[in-house]
């Protein structure tokens, strides 16, 4: 059974609406708490966010049984994690010890009364229930709240948009074919270890520790030969590679021979067998890749390469920068408005910036009236610009390559330069997103990667809204002080 959150008025209970906020603070957590408190106290937006969470988390479930974590607590903790760019260990600590967060969650009591505490696993299990689809719907409500109630955007007011992209890195080490071969080997051994620990009668693996040590040593030997210089380097590399893939091939043959002998007595055993088969396929693939690249001198096509055997969605991305020249993850395109709120984000799948412009415009033109829209050169495309100009008065999309006289005059015009200069503001938005946790995603799997990005964007928008609320409260306080002084 899981409830929204209906605070019970009881002795010693501290009420959410009384959560203390220092209006002079410019600290990110205070800004987030301010925005969350404002949404909680606004019945319309409060209701809509809870409706969305109920649709995804409680729909079709019985209203009986052990009480789960409240939806409001799940939402607050998920936003605190991304706002502060912290792991679950820190969130566990804050949920049990931080006064403002506990007060906002509605679980803080005065001294002497019974205290609600959360376990680490309880927080992890509940926050990870959130899906990317749910976050997108919640973020649309947050945007409406920010536009309508905080920044006071009129319904007919047009937006001035800016779009750019950056790379959100996945949590992987730098990939080479020979260290990915080692990853495959050690994961196969890990599965075998699990079988050996569960079934004591399995024979033939007395020397499994020696297999691990020898394969790891040969991998390191090849790495040192590859990194070193001097005469005879190519010969040393080939010899090291030959010894490495020979040992790996013998290990693969042993796995093939022993696989049918592993017992399958329950679903756990079946899962281990399937996992072993998966890593064996990758082991064979990387033995062939090392053989083809080093011993046979082939150039491996990009489409055949893997950049992680764990985070298989990872892409090798070159953005034309000196440092870093290569990033491993996925590109994220964001679109911000004049209030610095992110009105749209899209994770690109093997796509370039210019490939998503029409799809992006179709989404946003259905939702907003747009006065101007600026891009960098990576989004340039003649068709892209012409189609956008049919609907948008000012399209700032510098041409990639040589310009005609007409294009030169357009880009030298005062209005074009003004909006092009304003476009640089999105770089600070990207920098802030990276500080909110979107520089590198610690969560595993594509599903968790997309959810992590959605939560990061939502936390960013809430912090911007909270900062504006605090600014308005400070201005009102200054005016009040001036009146009293007068």
C-alpha positions, 0 to 999 in steps of 0.5 A: 500500500502506497499513499500520496502524502496527507500529513496527519496533524499530531502533537510534535509533528512539524508541518510542511508549510512551515518548512524554514527557508533562509531567503538570503541563501543562494545555496542550491539545496535551499533553492530546491527546497523552496521550489518543492515547498511552493509546488506542494502548497499549490493545490493544482500542481500538487494534484497533477504531480501526484496523479502522474506518480499514482498512474505509474506507481500505484495504478492497478495495485491493492490498497492493502498491505504494508505501507510503502514510502509516500509518493511525496518522499520519493519525489523529494529524495529523487530531486535532492539526489540529482540537485546535489549530485550525490550517491544513495549513501549520502541521500540515506544520510540526509533523509535521516539527519538533514532538518530541512529535507525531513521537514519538507518530507513531512517526517520531522518531529519535535524533540521527544516524539517518535522519529521516522527513519529510512533504511538505505535499501528502502530509499534505493528501491523506491527512488529507482521505481521512477521511470523516464516517462514519468519524469517527462510528464512531471517535468512538463508540470514543473515547467507550467508552474515555473512559467505561469506562477513564478516567472509570470509568463503570459499565455500568449507570450512567445519564447526565445529558445536556444538549443545545444548538445553535450555528452553525458558520459556512461560509467565505463573505463576507456575501452580497448579490445584487449581490456574488453577481452579481459572483462569478458574473461573475468565475468565468465570466471565470476559466473563459474565461481557462483556455480562452485559456491552453490554446488560443491560437487562440480569438478574441473575448476581447481585451478580457476584462480590460476586462470584469472591470474594468468589472463590478467597478467597477459592482458597487462603484458600486452598493455605495456608492450602497446604503450612502450616505444623503442625498436622492435615494438611491433614484434613485442606487441604481436608476441604478447597478443599471441600469448594472450589470445592463445590462453584466452582461446584455451579458456574459451574451449574449456568453458564450451566443454564444461558448460553442459555439465553445470547443473540447472536445478532452479531458476537461479541456475538457469540465470547463471547459465544464460549469463555465462552464455552471454559473456562467452559470446562476447569472449569469442568476439573479442578474441577474434577482434584482437587477432584481426587487429594486431596479428593480421593487421586489419582495420576493424570497422566502427560498427563491429566495435564495442565500447563496454560489455556492461553499458552496451549503449555507450557510443564513441563520440568525437566533438572536435574538442582538444580536451577531451578529444573523445567522450564515451556515453550519449549526446544529450540535446537541450533547449532552454528559454529566456528564463533559462528553463529547459523546455525540451531534452532528447537523448540522441541515438547514433544521431548528429545534431542536424538530424534531430532539428525537424523532430524537435521543432514538431514537438515544440511548435505544438506546445509553444509560440516561438519568436526566436530560436538559436542553434550552433553550426552543428545543427546547420542544414539548408532544409532545417533552416528553411522549414523553421523559417516558415513558422518562426520569425527569427532563426539563428542557425550559422551556416557550416561552410562557405556563405553566399553574399546573402547569407553573409549579409544576414549573419552580419545583421544587428538582430542576428548578431544580438541573438547569436551572442545571447546563444552563449548563455546555454553554455552556462546552462550546460555547465550547471547541468554537469554540476547537477550530475549530468557529466557522468551517469553512475547508474547502470543500464540504458533504462537507468541512464535515461531516467537519471538524465530526466531527473537531472533536468527536472532538478535543474528546472526546480532549482532555477524556479526556487532561485527566482522565488527567493529573488522575488522574496528578497526584493519584497523584503527590501521594499518592505524594509524601505517602507518601514524606514521611510 
